[in-house]
Amino acid sequence: MTEREAATAVETVFRIESARIIAAAARIVRDVGIAEELAQDALVAALERWPREGVPDNPGAWLTATAKHRAVDLVRRREVYARKLAEVGRSARDVPPPEPDGPESIDDDLLRLIFTACHPVLSARARIALTLRLLGGLTTPEIARAFLVPEPTVAQRIVRAKRTLATADVPFEVPYGQDRARRLSSVLEVIYLIFNEGYAATAGDDLLRPQLCEDALRLARVLAALMPAEPEAHGLAALLELQASRTATRTGPDGRPVLLAEQNRARWDGLLIRRGFEALQRAGTGPYSVQAAIAACHAKARRYEDTDWTTIAALYERLLALSPSPVVALNRAVALSMARGPAAALELVDGLTREPALRDYHLLPSVRGDLLARLGRTAEARAEFERAAGLTRNERERELLLERAASLDGGG
């Protein structure tokens, strides 16, 4: 195996397994910043050894074991140092507290990691950025894209968040009682953003990152089981089940995106749809529950032409009241275009072009291009699709947008 082949294998595996590696190390060292460094050490070790020894049969387990061994060595060095200081006394904080053992306890390192990263000692934005970095394995540019904020801002949030957690000596654990309830909203938002990154990758050669979707869906299910009386936990679980049911049809055999109107609905995952409807029965009226209801409208329609766009538009109206944002407003405009025609929606979208947060958001010109094309204004539509292609960092989306622009050649 060449060094380049080994490096590609290492990077691919690390991208998929990084959250588990960091979580496993964090459970030992009780510090997410140090755990991330240990995961990087394991990555370096793989880059050194795999070209000579070949890729292990289970590369993810190899990286995790390497990080854990280094974590254990670090803890042992700390213990030796602590013994040397025994004559002046040892602080109780030097010993990790025993973890609760009861019906609520969860033996899930990834869940421990996400609750730790969502500790109230951090700002809401820092919690989400840090967890996307640690649990989602996203790069700083990808997180910045998800937040629609500058990259340096995200980088500073992550560095400060890790420093704050270490300074505050935040325990690596799943919280209990009122503390758990207080952190739930941030945890739900993080899981939602991780799923979205897997469902429509902000950058790279692939539209989908299935492992992120699977991790987010699994964590959503765990949370819903952990909090059976929390409607929004069930709302998020319902939303992700229903969205995930369409994953197999969102790309063709060559990896190219397939628009919702062209997807083969017979291939939508019936089991996930049933699970989504079951979870929706226990959901409430919050933002995730409303989005789940929107996804349910799509799941109920046997054909694209059967979609109840009037109900979807009304649900987006409710969502906009609950969670005002330019992105939700853009989605509402799309639904209105299907329910009432493109002309009314174009007026709303034109208003959104003045939103600073959407200035570099490729879906804005993409939606505008679609509306213009439906109105017969093909030259303007073509320009919008080309602009959208220039803004996206996902190669598959860029190809699709350029194809849509090319299909309008010769139009007026």
N, C-alpha and C positions, 0 to 999 in steps of 0.2 A: 504494500500500500504506500502510495506517495504521501509526502507531507501535506500536499494540498487536499488530497482525498480524506486524509485523517482529520485535517482542520475542518473540512466541511461536515464530516460526521460528528465531530465534537460540538461544533456550533449548533447543528440541528438538534442533537440530543439535549444540549444544555438549554436551548430555547424552550423545549417541551418540558423538561424536568426541573428547571431552575427553582420553581416554587416549592416542590417537594424537597429538593436538596436544602434550600434555605430553611424550610420549616423543620426538617430533621435536625439540622445543626442548631437552630435556635432553641429547640427543646432541651438541648444539652447545655449550651452556653448562656441561655436566657438573655440574649442581646441580639436584636435583629440586624444591627449594623455589623457586628462581628460575624454573625452567621452568613451574611452576604459576602463578606471577605473570605470566609472559609469556603464558600461555594466557588468563588473565583479561583481560590487556590486549587481546588479540585479540577477546575477547568484547565488551569495551567499544567497540572500534573498529567491530565489526559493528552494535552497537546504535545507533551514531552514523550509519553510512553506509547500511545496508540500507533504512531508511525512505525515504531520498532516491533511492537508486540501484536498489532492488529486490534480491531475494534472488539471489545468483549461481547459475549453472547447477550448479556443484559447490560448495555452501556449506561442506562439510567441508574441501575442498582450500583454499578461500579462507581459512578460519580457520587452518589449518595453515601456509599460506604467510605469513600475517601474523605469526604467532608466530615462525616461523623467521627472517623478516627482522629482527624486533626482537632475536632472539637473536644474529644475526650482527652487528648494530649494537653490541650490548653487548660482544661479544667484541672487536670492533675498538677500542672505547673502552678496553678493558682492555689491548690490545696497545700502544696509544699511551702509556698510563700506564707499561707495562712498559719501553718504550724510553726513557722519561724517567728511569727508575731504572737503566738499563743500566750507568751508570758505577759503581754500587755492587754490581753483580753481580745475576744473576737466578737464582732458585731453580729447581731441576729440576721442582718441583711446579707451576710456572707453566705448563708445557707438557704438554698431555695426552699420556700414554704411547701409543706405537703399539699398535694392537690386533692380537692374534695373527691370523695368516692361515694356516689349515690346514684339515684335514678336519673339525675340531670347530667351526670358527668359524660363527657364525650371524648373518646380517645381518637382524636383527629388532629394531627399536627397542622394541617392546612387551615382548619377552622381556628385553632389557637393563634396561628399567624395572623389571620385576618382580624380577629378581635383585638389582638395586641396592637396592630397597626391602626386600628380605629379607636384607640384609647382617647378619652376626653381631654387629656393633657395636650393633645394636638388640635389645631384648627380643623374644621371640616374639610377644607381643601387639601390640607397637608395629609390628612388620613387617607383620602382617596388616592392622591398622587403616590404616596408611599406604598399602599397596598397594590395598586396597579403595577408598580415597579417590582415589588417582592413576590406577589402572588400571581400576577398576570404575566410577569416576565417582559413587560413592555419597555421599550427604550424611552429616553426622555423626549425625543421628537414625537413619538407615537402618543405619549401621554399629553403633550402639548396640543397635538392635533385633536385629541378627544375633548380637551378642555377649551379649545379655541383660544389659547393664550400663548404668549411667547415662550420659547424653549428655556431661556435663562430663568424665567419665573418658576417653571416646574423644577428645574435642577436645584434651585435654592430651597424650594419647599422640601424636596426629598432629603437633602443634606441636613437641613435644620430639624426635620422630623426625626431622623435617626439619632441626632445628637440629643434632642429633647427626651426621647424615650430612654436613652442610656442615662442621662442626668437624673431623670425622675425614677430610675430603677423600676420601670414598669414590668410586672411579672408576666411571663409567657404562659398565659392561661386563658380558658374560656370563663368570662365573668359570670356571676350568679346574681339572682334577685334584681333589685332596682338598677344596679350597674349595667347588667345585660340589656335591660329595656332601654336605657339611655343611649346605648351604643348601636341599637338596632338600625336606626335610619341610615347611619353612615355605612354600616355593613351591607344593607340592602343596595344602597347606591353603588358601592364598590362592585358587588357581584353583578349588578346590572351593566356597569361599564365594561367589566371583563368579558361578559357574554357578548356585548356589542362589538368589542374588538375582534373576538373570534368569528362573529357572524358576518362582519364586513370589515376586514383588515384595513387599517388606515394607510399602510405602506407595504411594499414587497411585491412578489410575483404572483401571489395567490390571493383570491378573494376571501377565502375562508381559512380560519385557523381552528380546526375542529377541537383540538385539545383544550383551548381556552373555553369553548362552548361547553365541553363536557365537564370541566372543573367548575364552571359557574353553575351549571345545572345541578351538579351533585351537591354543591354547597347550598344552593337554594332549597333543595329537597331536605337536607339536614336541618337547616334553619326552620323550615315549615314543621318538621317533626318535633324539633326542640321547643317550638312556641306554637302549640296547636290553637291557642286562643288569640293569636296575633293575625288579624286579617291581611295586613300588607305582606307578611311573609308568605301566605298562601297566594296572594295576588302576584307576587314576583315569581313564585314557582309556576303558577299557571301561565304567566306570560312567557317564561323561558321554555316550558314544555311545548307550547303552541308554536313559538318561533322555531324551535329546534326541529319540529316535525317537518319543516319545509327544507331543511338543510340539503338533503340529497338531491333536490331538484333545482337548487339555486345556481348550479354550475353544470355545464355540459361535460361530455367525456374528455374534452380537451382543456377543461378548467375555465372556459369562458363563461361569464355571467349569463344567467337566463332570467329575463324580466318576469315579474309576478304574473303578468298576463299570458305569458307563454309557457309557464311551468306545467308539467304533467301532474295534475292533482291526484291522479290514481296512485302516484308514487309517494305522496305525503304519508308520513309515518302514523298509521292509525292508533297505535298504542300510545304514542306521545300525545296525540290529540285527545284521546280518552283521559289520559292522566291530567292534561291541561283543563279539560272541562270539569273533572272531579275537584281539582284544586280551586277552580273558579267558583264552585259552589260554596267554598269556605272563605272566599275573598271578601273584601269590603268595598269601600267607595274611594279609596286613596288613589294616588297616581299610578301605581303599578297595577292595581285592580282594574282601573279604567283602560290602561294599555292592553291588559289581558282580554278585556271585553272586545277591544278593537281586533285583536288577533283572532278571537273566537268568531267574529263576523266573517273573516276571511276563511277560517277553517270550515264554517258551515256551508259556504258556497261551493257547490259541486263544479261550477264553471265560473270563470272570471266574470262572465256576463251576468251571473246571478248575484254578484256581490251587492250587499245592502249598503251602498255608499251614503245614503241619507242618514242611516243610523251611525255609520262611522264618522261622518262629519259632525254629528251632534255629540258623539263621544269625544272627539278632538276639541270641541268647544268646551266641554266639561274639563278636559285635561288642561287646556290653556288657562282656565280659571284656577285650577289647583296648582299648576306648575308653569307660570308664565315664562316663556322663553322664545327667542326667535326661531329656534329649530322646531318647536311644537307648532308655532304659527305657520311655518312653512309646510309642515305635514298636514295641518288643517286646510291650507290652501289647496293642496293636492286632492284631498278628499272632496272639497267643495267643487273642484273642477270636474270631478267624476259625477257628482250629484246634480250640479246646476250648469255645467258647461265651463269651458276654458276662459271665456271673457271675464267673468266675475272674479275668477281666481287670479288672473293675470294682474288685475288691479291691486290685489293684496300682495302678490309677489313683488310687484314693482315698488311697493312701499317698503318691503323688507330689504331692498337693495341699499337702503340708507343705514341699515343696522351695522355698526362697527364689528360686532362679533361674527357676522356672516361675510365679511369682506373677502376672505380667502376660503370660504366654505364652498367646495365644488358642487354640492348638491343644489345650491341656489341657482346658478346659471343652467344646471342640468334640468331642473324643474321648469325654469323659464323657457328654455329651449323647447321642451316638450309642449308647453302651452302654446308657444308661438307656431310650432309646426302644426298643431291641431287647428289653429286659426288660419292656416295657409300662408303665414308670413315666413316662408322657408329660408330666405336669405338671412334674416335676423336669427332664426332658430339655429341655422348652421353656425353662425358666429358664436352663439351661446354655448353650443355643444363643444366647440373648439376651445372656448375659454375654460369650460369645466374640465376638459381633458388636460389643459395646462396646469390646473390647480390640484388635481388629485395626485397622490403619491402611490396609488395602487395601480400596477401595470395592467391588470385585468380590466379595471374600471376605465382606464385610459383608452384601451383598445375598443371597448364598447362605445364610449363616447365619440371617438373618432369615426367609428363605423356609422353611428347615427348621423354624424355631420356629413360624411361622404354620401349617405343614402339620399341626402337632400340636394346634392349637386344638380345643377340645371334648373332648380326651382326659382321662383320669383323672389 
